[in-house]
Amino acid sequence: MAQKSQDGEMAMNIECETIDQRELQKLRGKAVKFPSSVLIKQLLDETGIDYSFIFDCTYGEGRFYGYFRDKIDLLVGADVEIWSWVVEPDLFVKKPVWSSYKVLKKLGLKPSLLIVDPPFSKWYRYEKRQLYHYVWAGAWTIVEYAVKAAEALHVKHVLVHWDRVETFNKRLLSVKAFKPFTRYLNERYEPTYFYILEV
């Protein structure tokens, strides 16, 4: 897959497998409730990236970790608000991405992986979760600052969940498209992307 980035760079040619939410949920157990968490773990395991210490700068409710929380030694979350956590982080910083990383830097913490999931209301029309509509900046700005935060913290990899693949002039290591399933038959959802950048 080659994808033109808004920053004018061409993402490297890389295979992009599309994963249907229902296929992940067939794994049963926690996978039924947390299919995107399954996909994230698969992506990280396939690329061999260390996820023992994760800094998620757009933490939300922590749903990304519902399937594999027991495999993470230290989970630090940051967000502009404290939401009703489904998975509680070990440490939480109530700040936006462009300042939350400074707390980790001051504490001398060096995550092995940074995760960013900017709010983009692509398929949340029927969702009741307020966090999808509580936005301090555009998705582009949030992801751009997440990459800058990774550089400042000397974190080698950034996992991004977004409705597009943008490289910000970084190397794209791996990408998977996630196709959600909805009970609303009149809705047609485009896939979103989970991908890893090497910083």
N, C-alpha and C positions, 0 to 999 in steps of 0.2 A: 504494500500500500504506500503510495506517495501522496502526501498531503501538503498543500500550500499553506504556509503559516502566514498570519497577519503581519508578522515582522519581516516578511519578505524572504525568509529562508525556506528551503524545501526540506521537509522531513525526509530522513533516509528511507530507502525502500525497505519495508519490513512487513511481514505477514500480520494481518489483523484478523484474528478469529472472532466470530460473533457467537456469544454465549447467550442462550435463552435462559431466562430466570427459572423456568420450570425444570430445565435439566439439572440445575444446581440444587433445586429443592428435592429432587429425587434421592439425594443423599440422606434425607430424613434427619431426624434429631434437630440440632440447632440450625442446620442448613435451611429448614423450612421457613424459619423466622428471619434468618440473616443471609439471604442468597448473595448479596454483594460482598459480604464478609468472606464467604467461601471463595468468590472470584479473586479477591485481593490476596488471600493466602496462596491460592494456586499461582497467581502471577509472581508473587515474591519467591515461592519455592522453586518455580521453573527458572527464574533468573539467578537463584542462589544468593539473594540479597539478605543481609543480616537485619532482622526486625526485632531484636531483643530489646532495643530502646527506641521507642517511637515518640516523635513530637508531632502531634496533629494540631496545626495552627487554625483549623476551622472545625473544632471538635463536635459541635452540635450535641446530639444525644449519645454519641459513642457507638452507634449501630455497626460501624465498620469492624468492630472488634468482638462482636457477639459470638462468632464462630471459633475464634482462636485466641481469646484473651489469655488463656492459661499458658500460651507459648511466648508471651511478652513479659520480660522482666520488669521494665519500667515504661509506663504509659503516661506521657505528659500531654494534656490537652490545653488548648487556648481557644477563646472565642470572645465575641463582644458581649455575650450574655451567658448566664448560667441557665441551662435548659434542664428538663427532667431527664436525667441520665438513665439510659438503658444499661450502659456499661460505665461504671465510675472510673475516672482516671486516678492514677496515683498522686498526681499533682495537677492543679488547674490554675491557669493564668487568665484573668478576665481583662484581656486587652486584644486589640486587632492585630493582624499578622505583622504589620509594619513596626510594632513595638513589643509584642509578646516575646519574640526571640531574644530581646535584650535582657530579659529576666534570666533566661537559661544561660546566656553568655556570662552574666554577672555571677551566677552560681557555679560557673565552671562545668556545666553539663554539656556533654557532646552526644547528641542522639546518633543512632546508626541509620535512621531513616526519618525523613520529613514527609508528612502527608497533608495534602490540601484538597478541599472539596468546596469550591466557591458556590454560593447560592446562585443557581440559574433555574428559574421556574419553567422548565421545559415540559415536564409531565406531572405537575403537582396541582392541577386544577381542582381535583377533588380532595386533596389532602387538607387536613385540619391543623397541621403542625405550623405554628406561628414562625418557627425559626427559618422556614423557607422564604419568608417575606420580610425578615428583619435584616436589612442589608445596609452596610456602612459604605460600601464601594462596589464598583462593577467587578464582575468575575475576572476580567483581564488584569485589573490592578491587583486583586487579591493573589492571583497565581504568580504574577510578576514579582510581587514582594515576597512570596513564599520561596521562590528561587533565590532571591537576594538574601533571605534569611538563612537558607541552606549554605550559601557561600560564606556568610558571616560566621556561622557556627561550624564550618568545615565539615558539613554533612555531604557525603558523596552522592546520595540518591534522593530524588523527590518523586513520590507517587502522586499523580494527579487524577482526579475524577472530574470530567468536564464534558460538555456537549461537542467539543472539538479537540483536535490534537494540535497543540502549539508547542514549539520546541524552545522558544526564547534563546535561540542560538546554542542550545545544549544538545548533547547526543541522546537520541531516542533509543532506549534499550529494548523495550517491549511494549506491546499495546494489545488490549482486548476490548472488543465492543460488547456492551451489555444491553440485551434487549429485554425490557421489563414486560411483565404480563399484567393485564388489567381485566377486571370483570366488566368494565364499561365497553361494550362491543362496538360502540360508534367511535371510540378513540383509537387513533393509529399513532403509536409512539415510535419515534426514531431512536436508535440506540444511543447511549452515552458511552464515553470511553474511559477506561482505566489504563493509565500508561506510566512508564517509569522513565525519568530523565536522569542522566548522569551529569552531575554538576562539576 
